[in-house]
């Protein structure tokens, strides 16, 4: 029997969350932007349960690696990430470890010197940087330049682009995504690489990317002195699906 009356809209159980789909290693990567807040708080927000904006399914997020973060911002950079993240704030690209002599590790929180050296036992040296695992890379200090430099020296020249390739996790001779971000169409004054000097002991920090805040704001800033309690940053979470009744995936 037909029933007459209003059919009400069903409200999602969890708040919907906007998503961005970008190419990453020749596959789609689905992310969402969090912030501006400290990295600790941004990551805490990622652990909450949201609703998929189309399907209503419960979803949550994990922190993006540096490579995934860079893939997220390079997509339509001039129209999305530059005016919405880099110009007013900074991107919390991911966690790094500075060391006294080895260089800069990406995407690890290991600070024990012996364990860091053990990570290199099975690493492969590729075009001047070390590929440690599917996410971790090491940029030796001699593989990159610090200070103000042309974007080509930062991203293209294989003798000086080790940091860019380690952050981007590029096994080739060029940091392709960084070349697009730091190119003259976006930053005609090049790049300023700061605070990636050798440390007195292994220390965990956050790699930050932003539009350099000088008179003309036309230089890409790449900083290695961020902390997870610094204010004002944006971070990307990578989509997880959560089955009904399950705890959020980590």
C-alpha positions as CSV (number, residue, x, y, z in Angstrom):
1,X,0.0,0.0,0.0
2,X,1.3,3.4,-0.9
3,X,2.0,5.8,2.0
4,X,1.7,9.5,1.4
5,X,3.6,12.3,3.2
6,X,7.1,13.8,3.4
7,X,10.2,11.7,2.9
8,X,12.8,13.3,5.0
9,X,16.5,13.5,4.1
10,X,18.6,11.1,6.1
11,X,21.3,12.9,7.9
12,X,24.7,11.2,7.8
13,X,25.8,9.7,11.0
14,X,29.2,11.5,10.8
15,X,30.1,14.9,9.4
16,X,30.9,14.8,5.7
17,X,34.4,15.6,4.6
18,X,35.5,17.1,1.3
19,X,38.0,15.0,-0.7
20,X,40.6,15.7,-3.3
21,X,41.7,13.1,-5.9
22,X,45.2,13.5,-7.4
23,X,47.6,11.4,-9.3
24,X,50.4,9.8,-7.3
25,X,52.8,7.2,-8.7
26,X,50.5,6.7,-11.7
27,X,47.5,5.9,-9.4
28,X,44.7,7.9,-7.9
29,X,45.4,9.2,-4.4
30,X,42.4,10.5,-2.3
31,X,43.2,13.0,0.3
32,X,41.7,15.7,2.5
33,X,43.3,18.9,3.9
34,X,43.4,19.6,7.6
35,X,44.2,22.9,9.3
36,X,45.4,25.4,9.9
37,X,46.5,24.0,13.2
38,X,49.5,22.2,14.8
39,X,50.5,19.0,13.2
40,X,49.6,17.1,16.4
41,X,46.0,18.6,16.2
42,X,45.8,18.1,12.5
43,X,46.7,14.4,12.9
44,X,44.2,14.1,15.8
45,X,41.5,15.4,13.5
46,X,42.4,12.8,10.9
47,X,41.6,10.0,13.4
48,X,38.0,11.1,13.7
49,X,35.3,9.4,11.7
50,X,33.7,11.3,8.9
51,X,31.2,10.5,6.1
52,X,32.2,10.1,2.5
53,X,30.7,13.1,0.7
54,X,29.1,10.9,-2.0
55,X,28.4,7.6,-0.5
56,X,27.9,8.5,3.2
57,X,30.2,5.6,4.2
58,X,32.3,6.2,7.4
59,X,35.8,7.2,6.6
60,X,38.9,8.4,8.4
61,X,42.4,9.3,7.4
62,X,46.1,8.6,8.0
63,X,48.9,11.2,7.8
64,X,50.3,11.6,4.3
65,X,53.9,10.9,3.6
66,X,56.1,13.7,2.3
67,X,55.8,12.2,-1.2
68,X,52.0,12.0,-0.9
69,X,51.8,15.6,0.4
70,X,53.8,16.9,-2.5
71,X,51.6,15.0,-5.0
72,X,48.6,16.6,-3.3
73,X,49.8,20.2,-3.6
74,X,51.3,20.0,-7.1
75,X,47.9,19.2,-8.6
76,X,46.6,22.6,-10.0
77,X,49.2,24.2,-7.7
78,X,48.7,27.8,-8.9
79,X,44.9,27.7,-8.3
80,X,44.6,25.6,-5.2
81,X,47.6,25.0,-3.0
82,X,49.6,28.2,-3.6
83,X,46.8,30.7,-2.7
84,X,45.1,28.5,-0.1
85,X,48.1,27.0,1.7
86,X,51.5,28.4,0.7
87,X,50.7,32.1,0.6
88,X,48.8,32.5,3.8
89,X,50.4,29.6,5.8
90,X,52.6,26.6,5.4
91,X,52.4,23.0,4.4
92,X,53.3,20.4,7.0
93,X,54.8,18.1,4.4
94,X,55.8,15.4,6.8
95,X,58.2,14.2,9.5
96,X,61.9,14.2,9.0
97,X,65.0,13.3,11.1
98,X,68.1,15.5,11.0
99,X,71.3,13.7,11.9
100,X,74.9,14.8,12.8
101,X,76.5,13.3,9.7
102,X,74.3,10.9,7.7
103,X,71.9,13.5,6.3
104,X,68.1,13.9,6.4
105,X,65.8,11.0,6.7
106,X,62.2,11.3,5.5
107,X,59.1,9.6,6.9
108,X,60.5,8.0,10.0
109,X,60.4,8.9,13.7
110,X,63.5,6.8,14.6
111,X,66.1,8.9,16.5
112,X,68.3,6.2,17.9
113,X,71.7,6.6,16.0
114,X,72.4,2.9,15.9
115,X,68.9,2.1,14.5
116,X,69.3,4.8,11.9
117,X,72.5,3.2,10.7
118,X,70.8,-0.2,10.6
119,X,68.1,1.3,8.3
120,X,70.9,1.9,5.8
121,X,72.1,-1.8,5.8
122,X,69.5,-2.7,3.2
123,X,69.1,0.7,1.5
124,X,69.9,1.3,-2.1
125,X,71.9,4.3,-3.3
126,X,70.1,5.8,-6.3
127,X,71.4,8.9,-8.0
128,X,73.0,10.1,-4.8
129,X,70.2,9.5,-2.3
130,X,69.4,6.3,-0.3
131,X,66.1,4.5,-0.8
132,X,65.5,2.8,2.6
133,X,61.9,1.4,2.2
134,X,58.7,2.1,0.4
135,X,58.4,5.5,2.1
136,X,61.7,6.3,3.8
137,X,64.6,8.0,2.0
138,X,67.9,9.6,3.1
139,X,69.3,12.7,1.5
140,X,73.0,12.9,2.4
141,X,74.1,16.4,3.3
142,X,76.5,16.5,0.3
143,X,73.6,15.7,-2.1
144,X,71.8,19.1,-1.7
145,X,72.5,22.8,-1.3
146,X,71.3,25.1,1.5
147,X,70.4,28.7,1.2
148,X,68.9,30.7,-1.7
149,X,69.3,28.9,-5.1
150,X,67.8,28.6,-8.5
151,X,64.8,26.2,-8.8
152,X,66.9,24.0,-11.2
153,X,69.6,23.5,-8.6
154,X,67.0,22.5,-6.0
155,X,64.8,20.2,-8.2
156,X,66.6,19.4,-11.5
157,X,70.3,19.2,-11.1
158,X,71.1,15.6,-9.9
159,X,74.2,16.8,-8.1
160,X,72.3,19.2,-5.9
161,X,68.7,18.1,-5.7
162,X,69.0,15.2,-3.2
163,X,66.7,16.9,-0.6
164,X,64.0,17.5,-3.2
165,X,64.2,13.9,-4.5
166,X,64.2,12.4,-1.0
167,X,61.1,14.5,0.1
168,X,59.4,13.6,-3.2
169,X,60.7,10.0,-3.1
170,X,62.0,10.3,-6.6
171,X,64.3,7.5,-7.8
172,X,65.1,9.4,-11.0
173,X,67.5,12.2,-11.6
174,X,64.9,14.9,-11.3
175,X,62.3,15.9,-8.6
176,X,59.5,16.3,-11.2
177,X,56.8,17.6,-8.8
178,X,59.1,20.1,-7.1
179,X,60.2,21.3,-10.6
180,X,56.6,22.2,-11.3
181,X,56.0,23.8,-7.9
182,X,59.3,25.8,-7.7
183,X,59.4,26.8,-11.4
184,X,59.5,30.4,-12.6
185,X,55.8,30.5,-13.3
186,X,55.1,30.2,-9.6
187,X,58.4,31.5,-7.9
188,X,60.7,33.7,-10.1
189,X,63.1,34.2,-7.2
190,X,63.9,30.5,-6.8
191,X,64.1,28.5,-3.5
192,X,65.4,29.2,-0.1
193,X,66.4,26.0,1.8
194,X,66.9,26.6,5.5
195,X,67.5,24.7,8.7
196,X,68.7,21.5,7.1
197,X,72.2,21.7,8.6
198,X,73.8,18.8,10.5
199,X,72.4,18.5,14.1
200,X,74.3,17.6,17.3
201,X,72.1,14.5,17.7
202,X,69.3,12.9,15.7
203,X,66.2,15.0,16.1
204,X,62.7,14.7,14.7
205,X,61.3,17.7,12.9
206,X,58.7,18.6,10.3
207,X,59.5,19.7,6.8
208,X,57.7,22.9,5.9
209,X,56.9,24.4,2.5
210,X,55.5,27.9,2.0
211,X,55.7,31.1,0.0
212,X,58.8,33.0,1.3
213,X,57.6,35.9,3.4
214,X,59.7,38.7,2.1
215,X,58.7,42.0,0.4
216,X,57.6,40.3,-2.9
217,X,56.7,36.8,-1.6
218,X,58.0,35.2,-4.8
219,X,60.3,32.5,-3.5
220,X,59.6,29.0,-2.4
221,X,60.6,28.4,1.2
222,X,61.7,24.9,2.3
223,X,62.3,24.7,6.0
224,X,63.5,21.8,8.2
225,X,62.9,23.3,11.6
226,X,59.2,22.8,12.1
227,X,57.8,21.0,15.1
228,X,54.6,19.1,15.5
229,X,53.3,21.8,17.9
230,X,53.9,24.8,15.6
231,X,50.7,26.7,14.8
232,X,49.2,27.7,11.5
233,X,50.0,24.7,9.3
234,X,48.1,22.6,6.9
235,X,48.5,18.8,6.5
236,X,47.0,16.2,4.3
237,X,45.4,13.0,5.4
238,X,45.1,10.0,3.1
239,X,41.6,8.4,2.9
240,X,40.8,5.2,4.9
241,X,37.4,3.5,4.8
242,X,36.1,2.3,8.2
243,X,33.7,-0.6,8.4
244,X,30.6,-0.1,10.6
245,X,31.5,-0.8,14.2
246,X,35.2,-0.7,13.6
247,X,37.6,1.7,15.4
248,X,39.3,4.3,13.1
249,X,42.2,2.8,11.1
250,X,45.6,4.2,12.0
